[in-house]
Amino acid sequence: MKLSEDAVLLRVFVGESDTYRGKPLYEAIVMKARELNLAGATVMRGIMGFGADSRIHSAKILRLSEDLPVVVKIVDTEENIRKILPFLDEVVDEGLVTLEKVRAILYRHSGKR
């Protein structure tokens, strides 16, 4: 992405225990984003939340949840983000997918490998 480019923020809200083909769903989403050459992806694990079923998922010590909320965030051009939407429609059985217009003001890497 170029500096100051209009972009789209994709958020995928799923559960930590959700799987796809035997692997964590969040991992499958990140790997698909990489396969599609999207700009990057970040997975964030929540400490507490609830979804459409209104069941609380929490990381409190006395009430350990095995299904904490997880959010996968991807920022790229709208054209590139649209490439992953059919995959998400296929693999997200329970969760939420959102799109939001954003302005990317800085995107760079060191170029070192």
Secondary structure, DSSP 8 states (H G I E B T S, - for coil): --TTEEEEEEEEEEETT-EETTEEHHHHHHHHHHHTT-S--EEEE-SEE--TT---EE--GGG--SS-EEEEEEEE-HHHHHTTHHHHHHH-SSSEEEEEEEEE---------
